[in-house]
Amino acid sequence: MIDLTKLFYFIFGLITLIGGIQGFVSAGSRPSLIAGGVCGVLLLIAGYLLMGTNVNLGLVLGLLICLALAGRFLPAYLKTRDIWPSGVEGMLGVVGVLLTIVAFVKK
């Protein structure tokens, strides 16, 4: 389960980074660039931590970032029904939370 969670963090991190860059390029949004960059990099770090002996730290970091992204984007999606970025980031955040909880239990 750790391997699946690690892969998910890497993919979600890249999607979040790309979303932040896209938000900056298309709308000139520095907050999107900063938040997407920070959250994306932290998810990549969480995935990296799952490759070594810091599995608990990686899972906690991943859980916190997934919760933050779900908490930010799900309400926005419910309000606007925009698939990108709100729907994608919100749903991936929820999947990340669930996957992380299962990884904690099965570890």
Summary of the structure (lengths in Angstrom):
residues: 107
radius of gyration: 13.5
end to end distance: 7.6
largest distance: 42.6
contacts: 367
relative contact order: 0.17
helix: 90%
strand: 0%
